[in-house]
Amino acid sequence: MKATVVIDNLVPISDNRAFVAEHGYSLLLEKGGEKILLDTGRSSAVLHNLGLLGVCADDLDAVVISHGHYDHAGGLAIILEQRTNNLPIYAHSAIFA
């Protein structure tokens, strides 16, 4: 399994790509050709950083939201807006209650 940090509050200075840092978290998990996004950060920065990693919203096989705080689930809407088909989302049924 490969795990790549997509969003956190730091960016690698050794990387010449223009990653965006923000208060929040997102992790891309890859195994056997599947791509699962764990959390989405707080904004559209998740799409920007995924793009730098060569991944678009349609490449995702599922999204898992750990909890409903804005800095972990705030980018979900923009991911869904960019999709051309349905995307499984895994979270507690009362995550936003």
trRosetta pair geometry for C-beta under 8 A, 3 or more apart (Angstrom, degrees):
i j d omega theta_ij theta_ji phi_ij phi_ji
1 29 6.3 -14 -174 -166 111 91
1 30 7.0 150 -162 76 60 48
1 31 4.4 -31 -106 -77 78 116
2 29 7.4 150 81 -158 54 43
2 30 4.4 -14 60 61 103 102
2 31 7.1 173 20 -67 68 63
3 27 5.8 -7 -168 -179 96 113
3 28 7.2 154 -155 80 45 52
3 29 5.6 -11 -103 -103 76 70
3 30 7.8 -170 -73 22 33 72
4 27 7.0 152 76 -161 41 62
4 28 4.6 -14 61 59 96 103
4 30 7.4 23 1 -1 106 111
4 53 6.4 128 130 -132 153 146
5 8 5.5 -29 -179 -9 127 117
5 26 7.5 108 -169 82 55 58
5 27 5.9 -37 -106 -106 50 75
6 26 4.0 -55 70 103 111 105
6 27 6.4 -171 9 -93 90 18
6 28 5.2 91 -48 -25 115 98
6 37 7.3 -17 5 -138 156 99
6 41 7.1 -110 105 -34 99 118
6 46 6.0 51 136 -142 126 75
6 49 4.9 133 -175 110 77 128
6 50 6.0 8 -143 -68 129 75
6 53 7.0 -78 -110 -10 89 147
7 20 7.8 -16 -116 91 87 83
7 21 7.6 135 -156 -138 63 42
7 22 6.2 -28 -164 50 109 93
7 24 5.2 -20 139 98 127 101
7 25 5.9 161 93 -151 91 14
7 26 3.8 57 26 24 104 102
7 39 7.7 -115 58 115 114 103
7 40 7.7 47 19 160 144 28
7 41 3.4 -19 104 -79 175 123
7 42 7.9 -178 163 10 151 66
7 45 6.0 104 -108 106 117 111
7 46 5.6 -54 -40 -90 131 77
7 49 6.1 168 -67 32 73 158
7 75 7.5 164 -27 -15 160 153
8 21 6.7 -30 90 -142 50 88
8 24 7.2 -139 -113 83 33 52
8 25 5.7 27 -94 -107 77 67
8 26 7.9 -144 -48 33 63 60
9 21 5.4 70 -168 173 30 109
9 22 6.7 -75 -101 106 61 17
9 23 5.5 24 -87 -92 110 50
9 24 7.6 127 -60 30 77 49
10 21 5.7 42 -82 -124 1 139
11 15 7.3 -107 164 56 88 114
11 19 4.3 169 -137 84 119 112
11 20 7.3 -149 -75 130 133 2
11 21 4.6 -120 -34 -48 93 109
12 15 4.3 69 88 1 111 110
12 19 7.2 60 31 30 76 144
15 19 6.7 38 94 -6 133 120
17 52 4.7 121 169 -165 138 126
18 52 7.2 -153 59 -94 59 139
19 48 8.0 137 -142 120 45 100
19 49 5.3 51 -141 -116 85 99
19 52 6.0 -133 -83 65 74 165
20 45 4.1 -122 94 -145 133 112
20 48 5.4 45 5 89 126 138
20 49 6.0 -116 39 -55 83 100
22 41 6.0 81 70 -169 119 117
22 42 5.9 -124 130 42 131 106
22 43 6.2 -91 168 25 178 114
22 45 5.3 149 -5 30 133 163
22 71 7.8 -158 126 -140 97 93
23 42 6.7 15 85 -1 73 143
23 71 5.4 -66 127 -124 82 135
24 39 7.6 -173 169 153 89 121
24 41 3.9 93 121 -149 137 62
24 42 4.1 -148 -72 -16 144 93
24 43 7.6 180 1 7 161 75
24 45 8.0 135 59 63 136 127
24 70 7.9 -83 -100 116 112 65
24 71 3.6 -147 -100 -171 78 82
24 72 6.5 -176 -157 -65 84 41
24 74 6.8 -87 -116 35 144 119
24 75 7.7 111 158 -17 154 112
25 39 5.0 22 101 107 85 153
25 41 6.5 -175 58 -87 19 58
25 71 6.7 63 9 138 74 92
25 72 5.7 -7 56 -102 94 81
26 37 6.4 -13 -169 -172 101 99
26 38 7.1 155 -158 83 49 57
26 39 4.9 -137 -100 100 56 84
26 40 5.4 43 -100 -129 120 17
26 41 4.4 -53 -25 -33 118 87
26 46 5.1 107 -39 -118 173 109
26 49 7.6 138 75 74 130 137
26 72 7.9 155 -71 -143 67 54
26 75 6.8 -27 -71 46 141 145
27 37 7.4 149 78 -160 46 51
27 38 4.4 -12 62 60 97 108
27 39 6.6 55 15 43 78 97
28 35 6.3 -20 -167 -162 99 95
28 36 7.6 145 -160 76 50 44
28 37 5.8 -25 -103 -103 66 69
28 38 7.8 -160 -75 21 19 77
28 50 7.1 131 -72 -112 136 90
28 53 6.8 169 19 121 163 165
28 55 6.7 156 -131 20 151 170
29 35 7.4 146 78 -157 52 44
29 36 4.5 -21 64 65 105 95
29 37 7.6 -173 21 -82 78 20
29 38 6.1 60 -16 -18 113 108
30 33 8.0 -2 -171 -119 88 3
30 34 6.9 171 -146 84 51 51
30 35 5.4 -10 -99 -101 84 70
30 36 7.8 -178 -75 24 38 68
31 34 5.9 -15 67 55 65 95
34 61 4.6 -53 -156 18 87 160
34 62 7.8 8 179 14 112 98
35 55 6.4 175 -162 -138 158 131
35 59 5.6 19 45 137 153 90
35 60 5.3 -99 102 -117 106 48
35 61 5.4 133 56 3 60 91
36 60 7.3 92 -114 -161 26 85
36 61 6.0 -52 -72 66 68 96
36 62 4.9 -9 -121 67 89 93
36 63 7.4 166 -166 -93 65 25
36 64 6.3 30 170 -7 110 106
37 40 6.5 55 143 -85 127 76
37 46 7.8 77 -165 -178 140 127
37 50 7.9 -32 -100 -93 129 132
37 60 5.4 -30 -12 -132 113 130
37 62 7.5 -162 31 98 69 50
37 63 4.8 -20 69 -113 101 76
37 64 7.2 -178 90 27 50 67
37 79 7.4 -144 68 -130 163 160
38 63 7.9 163 -86 -162 22 56
38 64 4.9 -17 -112 67 67 106
38 66 6.7 48 180 -43 92 103
39 64 7.4 -34 -32 92 52 70
39 65 6.3 93 -97 -128 55 53
39 66 5.5 -27 -64 6 106 102
39 72 4.2 -70 -139 -162 118 81
39 73 7.0 -85 -143 -65 73 52
40 46 5.0 -34 -173 -73 71 170
40 63 6.7 9 -59 -156 111 129
40 65 7.2 -33 -2 -99 99 91
40 72 7.1 83 38 162 61 41
40 73 6.1 55 41 -137 105 29
40 74 6.7 -153 95 62 99 49
40 75 3.4 -146 147 70 101 98
40 76 4.7 160 27 -59 161 62
40 79 6.0 -109 -133 -15 135 134
41 45 5.7 -94 131 72 156 101
41 46 4.5 -178 32 -61 121 102
41 71 6.9 -44 -166 -173 43 56
41 72 7.5 -5 -75 -118 11 24
41 74 6.5 -70 116 63 54 96
41 75 4.5 43 67 -17 83 135
42 45 7.7 26 60 31 66 114
42 70 5.3 48 -130 140 102 82
42 71 4.5 -33 -63 -114 114 51
42 72 7.8 12 -69 -11 72 24
42 74 3.6 33 -152 50 50 146
42 75 6.4 52 69 -35 7 86
43 46 7.2 164 81 -5 47 84
43 74 5.9 -13 -53 122 44 120
43 75 5.8 0 68 -82 16 89
43 78 7.5 40 168 -4 42 148
44 47 5.3 -36 -174 29 73 113
44 48 6.6 78 132 -20 78 98
44 75 6.5 152 -82 -130 25 92
44 78 4.6 -164 -99 -146 81 171
45 48 5.2 -54 -150 38 43 117
45 49 6.0 36 156 -15 74 106
45 75 7.0 -91 51 -94 67 132
46 49 6.1 -59 -145 42 27 104
46 50 6.1 29 156 -19 64 109
46 75 3.8 89 6 174 136 161
46 78 7.1 143 55 75 106 121
46 79 6.7 -44 101 -60 130 108
47 50 5.7 -53 -141 38 30 112
47 51 6.3 37 155 -24 63 105
47 56 8.0 30 -153 -144 87 58
47 57 6.6 -22 -116 -55 102 101
47 75 7.3 -172 -22 -169 80 116
47 78 5.8 -103 -25 131 128 120
47 79 6.7 -175 -71 -85 97 67
47 82 6.4 126 -116 -22 136 162
48 51 5.8 -58 -157 31 27 115
48 52 6.9 25 149 -17 62 103
49 52 5.5 -48 -151 32 39 113
49 53 6.6 31 150 -12 65 105
50 53 5.6 -64 -154 43 36 109
50 55 4.4 -82 -179 81 92 99
50 56 6.9 132 125 -98 116 22
50 57 7.6 96 99 -63 154 55
51 54 7.6 56 -175 -67 32 16
51 55 7.2 -107 -75 63 26 53
51 56 6.7 45 -95 -89 75 68
55 59 4.8 -127 -156 72 76 145
55 60 7.3 77 171 -59 114 78
56 59 5.2 108 54 -6 63 103
56 82 7.3 -130 176 147 89 127
57 60 6.1 -44 -168 10 42 114
57 79 5.0 167 -126 -159 112 68
57 80 7.9 -159 -168 -61 135 14
57 82 3.8 127 8 98 156 113
57 83 5.0 -114 138 -70 119 67
57 87 7.8 -77 170 -68 90 149
58 82 7.6 -114 -34 131 76 88
58 83 6.1 136 -82 -133 67 61
58 84 5.7 5 -95 22 123 97
58 85 7.2 77 -131 27 92 91
60 63 6.4 26 162 -57 140 84
60 79 7.2 3 20 -173 157 123
60 83 8.0 -74 52 -96 109 110
60 87 6.2 29 97 -139 110 126
61 88 7.5 -7 147 39 60 108
62 87 6.9 154 -117 177 35 80
62 88 4.4 -30 -116 78 93 103
62 89 7.2 169 -167 -86 73 29
62 90 6.3 27 172 -8 120 106
63 76 6.6 136 147 -124 157 94
63 79 6.7 114 -74 110 148 155
63 87 6.2 44 -1 145 103 120
63 88 7.4 177 30 95 63 56
63 89 4.9 -13 69 -114 99 76
63 90 7.2 -175 93 26 49 70
64 89 7.8 160 -89 -164 28 53
64 90 4.6 -20 -110 68 75 106
64 91 7.0 149 -164 -67 50 69
65 68 7.1 53 150 -83 125 52
65 72 6.5 118 -159 133 79 100
65 73 5.0 44 -146 -98 127 104
65 76 6.7 -13 -81 -76 127 138
65 89 6.7 17 -8 -177 107 99
65 90 7.2 178 22 85 66 52
65 91 4.0 -4 59 -89 103 124
65 95 6.0 73 104 -168 125 160
66 72 5.7 -79 51 178 97 145
66 91 7.9 -66 -12 -119 9 88
67 72 5.9 58 63 71 71 153
67 73 7.6 -116 99 -30 41 116
67 92 7.9 13 -110 19 57 119
67 95 6.7 -172 -154 -149 37 94
68 72 7.5 153 161 72 3 109
68 73 5.6 -31 -143 7 43 152
68 91 7.7 95 -70 -178 80 135
68 95 4.3 150 -62 160 106 78
68 96 4.8 169 -137 -87 138 52
68 97 7.9 173 -18 27 169 49
69 72 5.0 67 67 18 87 104
69 73 6.7 136 70 14 40 97
70 73 6.6 -80 -123 59 24 79
70 74 4.4 47 -179 -63 70 114
71 74 6.4 3 -86 -1 22 121
73 76 5.2 -18 -174 -14 70 124
73 91 8.0 54 -105 -110 127 152
73 95 7.3 142 -83 148 158 125
73 96 7.6 -142 121 -82 162 98
74 77 7.8 -47 175 16 42 98
75 78 5.6 -57 -165 42 64 110
75 79 6.1 67 141 -25 83 103
76 79 5.8 -60 -153 35 34 112
76 80 6.3 28 155 -16 69 108
76 89 7.4 62 -153 -126 125 136
77 80 5.8 -59 -150 39 31 109
77 81 6.2 34 153 -23 66 107
78 81 5.5 -48 -144 34 34 115
78 82 6.5 28 157 -16 63 108
79 82 6.0 -65 -154 38 29 107
79 83 6.8 40 149 -37 64 102
79 87 7.4 -82 135 66 106 170
80 83 5.6 -43 -151 13 37 119
80 87 6.6 -136 -107 37 75 127
83 86 7.4 83 142 -106 140 8
83 87 5.4 -112 -112 -29 160 120
91 95 4.4 -22 154 -43 121 154
92 95 4.7 133 64 -64 82 83
94 97 4.1 -37 -172 9 89 132
